[in-house]
Amino acid sequence: MKWIRSVRLLINFQTLVVTLLSVASTAACLHWNVVADFPLTLIATAIVFPIVFSIGGAYKRREAALDDYGAMKAHGRAIYFAARDWIAEPDPLLLKQVREGLLELFQACREFFQQPIEETEAAERRVYASFSRLSLVIRSFRDAGLASGEVSRCNQYLSKTIGAFETVKHIYQYRTPRT
């Protein structure tokens, strides 16, 4: 079903009109014996270079998205390690809450990025609900004995995770052609 949507993005009314015009003009040229000698540089300039630049731009956006995805994972792990290693006697329940919060966050992100762009609103709300729950878990670090400066650092990790998600989201929604 997903491939049908991709094909519909490529083949639409405009594609059919251009195809019919191309076939009609070729048939007319063959019928009236109209011949033209097109220089190869014209074809290379008009067709090949824009395609090459588009592909290069898409790869750069992909690399930027992968960098930010890596930042999300790294900051999430830093939050988990803070709960595990910075608290003198870590509570197993707290570690479980952090682990489940991070899993929920990344599952919500995966669902968000699998949705068609037009249908991402509900999935985005789930992502931010996951961020909110993780924020509340970080707030409980103070009750578990973590110094307020260290809790603040964990909140910075969460903030950087949110920023990385926003960057990847905008690359997904606005910059990368779907086809």
C-alpha positions as CSV (number, residue, x, y, z in Angstrom):
1,M,0.0,0.0,0.0
2,K,2.9,2.3,0.8
3,W,4.4,1.8,-2.7
4,I,1.1,2.9,-4.3
5,R,1.3,6.2,-2.5
6,S,4.9,6.6,-3.7
7,V,3.9,5.8,-7.3
8,R,1.0,8.3,-7.1
9,L,3.5,11.0,-6.0
10,L,5.5,10.3,-9.2
11,I,2.7,9.7,-11.7
12,N,-0.1,12.3,-11.6
13,F,-2.1,14.3,-14.1
14,Q,0.8,16.5,-15.0
15,T,3.1,13.5,-15.7
16,L,0.5,12.1,-18.0
17,V,0.1,15.4,-19.9
18,V,3.8,15.8,-20.3
19,T,4.1,12.2,-21.5
20,L,1.3,12.6,-24.0
21,L,2.9,15.9,-25.3
22,S,6.3,14.2,-25.6
23,V,4.9,11.3,-27.6
24,A,2.8,13.6,-29.8
25,S,5.7,15.9,-30.6
26,T,8.0,12.9,-31.3
27,A,5.4,11.4,-33.6
28,A,5.0,14.8,-35.4
29,C,8.7,15.1,-35.9
30,L,9.0,11.6,-37.3
31,H,6.0,12.2,-39.6
32,W,7.3,15.5,-41.1
33,N,11.0,14.4,-40.9
34,V,12.0,17.2,-38.6
35,V,15.5,16.5,-37.3
36,A,17.6,18.6,-34.8
37,D,21.1,18.2,-33.6
38,F,21.1,18.8,-29.8
39,P,24.4,19.4,-28.2
40,L,25.2,17.1,-25.3
41,T,26.1,20.0,-23.0
42,L,22.5,21.2,-23.2
43,I,21.2,17.9,-22.0
44,A,23.9,17.6,-19.3
45,T,23.2,21.2,-18.1
46,A,19.4,20.9,-18.1
47,I,19.0,17.4,-16.8
48,V,22.1,15.8,-15.3
49,F,23.3,18.6,-13.1
50,P,20.0,19.3,-11.3
51,I,19.6,15.6,-10.6
52,V,23.2,15.3,-9.2
53,F,22.7,18.3,-7.0
54,S,19.3,17.0,-5.7
55,I,20.8,13.6,-4.9
56,G,23.8,15.3,-3.1
57,G,21.4,17.5,-1.1
58,A,19.3,14.5,-0.1
59,Y,22.4,12.7,1.1
60,K,23.5,15.7,3.1
61,R,20.0,15.9,4.7
62,R,20.2,12.2,5.5
63,E,23.5,12.6,7.2
64,A,22.3,15.6,9.2
65,A,19.2,13.5,10.3
66,L,21.5,10.6,11.3
67,D,23.7,12.9,13.3
68,D,20.7,14.3,15.2
69,Y,19.3,10.8,15.7
70,G,22.7,9.8,17.2
71,A,22.5,12.8,19.5
72,M,19.1,11.8,20.7
73,K,20.4,8.3,21.5
74,A,23.5,9.6,23.2
75,H,21.6,12.1,25.4
76,G,19.1,9.4,26.3
77,R,21.9,7.1,27.4
78,A,23.4,9.9,29.4
79,I,20.2,10.3,31.2
80,Y,20.1,6.6,32.0
81,F,23.7,6.5,33.1
82,A,23.0,9.5,35.3
83,A,20.2,7.6,37.0
84,R,22.3,4.5,37.3
85,D,25.8,6.0,38.2
86,W,25.3,9.4,39.7
87,I,22.9,8.4,42.5
88,A,24.6,6.8,45.5
89,E,22.1,4.1,45.8
90,P,20.0,3.9,42.6
91,D,16.4,2.7,43.0
92,P,15.7,-0.2,40.6
93,L,12.2,1.2,40.1
94,L,13.7,4.6,39.0
95,L,16.0,2.9,36.6
96,K,13.1,0.9,35.2
97,Q,11.1,4.1,34.8
98,V,14.0,5.8,32.9
99,R,14.5,2.8,30.7
100,E,10.8,2.5,29.9
101,G,10.5,6.2,29.3
102,L,13.4,6.2,26.8
103,L,11.9,3.1,25.1
104,E,8.5,4.8,24.9
105,L,10.1,7.9,23.5
106,F,12.0,6.1,20.7
107,Q,8.9,4.0,19.8
108,A,6.8,7.2,19.6
109,C,9.5,8.7,17.4
110,R,9.5,5.7,15.1
111,E,5.7,5.8,14.8
112,F,6.0,9.5,14.0
113,F,8.5,9.0,11.2
114,Q,6.5,6.1,9.7
115,Q,3.3,8.2,9.3
116,P,2.6,10.1,6.1
117,I,3.4,13.8,6.7
118,E,-0.3,14.8,6.6
119,E,-1.1,12.3,9.5
120,T,1.7,13.1,11.9
121,E,-0.2,15.3,14.3
122,A,-1.4,12.6,16.7
123,A,2.0,10.8,16.6
124,E,3.8,14.1,17.4
125,R,1.6,14.5,20.5
126,R,2.6,11.0,21.6
127,V,6.3,12.0,21.2
128,Y,5.9,15.1,23.3
129,A,3.8,13.1,25.9
130,S,6.8,10.8,26.1
131,F,9.2,13.8,26.6
132,S,6.9,15.1,29.3
133,R,6.9,11.7,31.2
134,L,10.6,11.5,30.9
135,S,10.9,15.0,32.3
136,L,8.8,14.0,35.3
137,V,11.1,11.0,35.9
138,I,14.2,13.3,35.7
139,R,12.5,15.6,38.3
140,S,12.2,12.6,40.6
141,F,16.0,12.2,40.5
142,R,16.2,15.0,43.1
143,D,14.1,12.9,45.5
144,A,16.4,10.0,44.9
145,G,19.3,12.0,46.2
146,L,20.9,13.5,43.1
147,A,22.2,17.1,43.5
148,S,20.1,19.8,41.9
149,G,23.0,20.8,39.6
150,E,23.2,17.2,38.3
151,V,19.4,17.1,37.8
152,S,19.8,20.4,35.8
153,R,22.4,18.7,33.6
154,C,19.9,15.8,33.0
155,N,17.3,18.4,32.0
156,Q,19.9,19.8,29.6
157,Y,20.3,16.3,28.1
158,L,16.5,16.1,27.7
159,S,16.5,19.6,26.1
160,K,19.1,18.6,23.6
161,T,17.2,15.4,22.8
162,I,14.1,17.6,22.1
163,G,16.2,19.9,19.9
164,A,17.6,17.0,17.9
165,F,14.1,15.5,17.5
166,E,12.8,18.9,16.2
167,T,15.7,19.1,13.6
168,V,15.0,15.5,12.4
169,K,11.3,16.3,12.3
170,H,11.8,19.4,10.2
171,I,14.1,17.5,7.8
172,Y,11.4,14.9,7.5
173,Q,8.5,17.3,7.0
174,Y,10.0,20.1,4.8
175,R,13.4,19.4,3.3
176,T,13.5,15.9,1.8
177,P,11.4,15.1,-1.2
178,R,9.3,12.1,-0.5
179,T,9.9,10.5,-3.9
